[in-house]
Amino acid sequence: DGVHIRVMTSIKEVIISPTKKFYVGNLVCIEQQMKIESAIETSKAIIDMCPVSVISIDDHGHIKMLNKVTESMLEIESEKVLGTNIKEYLPPEIRKEHDTYLKRYRDTRLNRIIGSSRALNGWKNKQQVPFPIKIQISKTEIDNVLEFTAFITDLSSEAVIQEALEFNTFIIQTCPTAFISLNHHAQ
């Protein structure tokens, strides 16, 4: 009917004797596989364009995927950390208990942080310097395979603004001199 499909071919020579040989061939339609690969590539591109850090781990804590923002935020490289345990990049108070948290979830399926948002300190890989983050955790389970994805926002700039506001409020409240605040229109 003139329909074109993409196939993968393989041909193998089979030698029965020095004078007898034949070839066996195999054709496999790869249209569905190509659609899946295209969807995966599209998903990766979308995740890399996400303005927050995205990290996915398996149910034992091994890093499966991370985006470019994560690499920059945590100062790590995908190639070096894929397959390693996420706890290596967590603050000490969470690092020591993270495997326990994962095991408890595998055993009980009780949500403690999945679907919620928490503020805590993250750690940059090279300096081991804490910085404020907001983290949200989601989970997926397909064919009894659990994965967890963290969406992390760096709150460092918000923390600096908050500190400045608190300092200015302190100065205003404790200084005996009157303050007048004007915008660029002198209003």
N, C-alpha and C positions, 0 to 999 in steps of 0.2 A: 504493500500500500504506500510505499515511498517514505515511510517514517524513518527518521534518522535517530539512532540511539548511540550512546557512548558505551564502548565495551573495553574490557581488559582481556588481552589474549595471552595465552602461554602455549608453547609448543615444545614437546620433548621427543627426542629421537630415541627409539627403542631398537636395540640391536639384538636380534635373535641368534644370528650366526654371522660369520664374516661376509656372507653373500645375501643375507636376508635382514632387512631392517624396515621399520615403518615409523610413522610419526603420529603422535597422539596430541590432539589440540583441545583447548578448553576456551570457551568464551563466557565471560561473566559481564552482565549488565552493571555498569557502575553509576548510572544516573542517580539513584537514591544516595549512594555514598558521596557523590559530588555535591548534592544538595545539603547533606549533613555537614560536609567540610566547609561549604560556603556559609552556612548558618553559624558554625563555630568561629570562623574568621570574622564574620560580622559582629558576633558577640564580643570577641576579643577587642575589636576596634572600638566598640561602644564602651566597654569597661575601661580601656586605656584613656578614653576621652572624659571619663567621669571626673568631676572636680574634687572628689574625696578619695582617700585611700581605700582600696578594696583588696582584701586578702581572703582566700578560701583555703580551708584545711579539711583533712579527712577526720574521721572520728577518733583517731589516735594522735591528732595534733600536727600531722605532717603537712607542710605547705604544698598546696596543689597549684595555686595560681595567685599572682598579685599584679597590680597595675603599675603604670609609670609613676603615679603620684606616691604610691607606697615606696617605690625605690628611692624617690627623692626625699620623702618625709623621714624614712627610717635609715637613709643612707646605706642601702643594701642593693645588691644586684640579683635579679631573678635567677640567672644561671647558677649562682652560688648558693642560693637558699632553697630552691625548689627541692622538696623531699626532706628537708631538715625539719626539726620540731619547732613550732612557733614559740614554745616557751623560752627558747634562747633569746628572743627579742622582746620579752615581757619584763616588766619591773619585778624586782625580787619577791615582793609580797604575793604576787600572782604566779610567778614562775614556779615556786615550790609546790603550789597546789593545783596547777592547771591540769595535769594528768588525772588527778583525783576528780576534778570537775567533769572532765570528759567521760571517765569511767562511770561516774554516778549517773550521767545523762544516758549513756548506753544501757545501763542496767535498769534505770527507773523510768526514763523518758519524761521526767519531771522538769518543766521549764523553771529556771531561776533567773536567767538573764536574756534568754532568747526572746526577741521581739521588744525588748526594752532598750532604753538609752542610758548610758552611764558616763559620768565625767571621772576621769582618773589620769594618772601620769603614764605617758608612753616613754619609750627609751630609744634614743638614736644609737645605732649600732657602733659607730666608731668611738664616740666620746662617752657612751653610757650616761648621757646627761638626760635627766627627766624633763619632759615638757608636757603641758596640759593637753588632753585630748577628750573628745566625746566619741564613744564607741557604741555602735548598734550591731547586734548579732542576729543573723537569720539562719535557718537550717533548711536543708533539702534532704529528702529521703526518696531515692529511686531504687527499686528492686532491693530493698533492705540495705542500701549503701547510704550511710549518713555523710553529709558534708555540712560544714558551717562556714558562713561568710561574714566577715566583719567589715563594716563601713566606718571609717575613722576620719574624724575632722580634727585638724590641728587647731587648738584654741589659743596658741601663743599670742597672736596679735590681739585677740579679744582680752586676754589676761593683761597685756600691757595697757590697753585702753582702760580696763577696769581699775588697775593700780593707779593710773593717772587721775581718774575720776575720784577715787578714794583719797588720794593725796590732796587734790584740789579742794575736796569737801572738808578735809581736816584743816587745811590752811584757812579756809573761809570761816569755819566754825571757831577756830582758836585765835585768829588774828583780831586785835582790837580796832584795826583800821577798816573803814568801809571799802567794799569792792563794788565796782561797776563793770559789768560785762557788756561789750558792744560787738555787734557783728561787723563785717566789712562795709556796711552801709551806715555805720555809726548809729545803729538803732538798738 
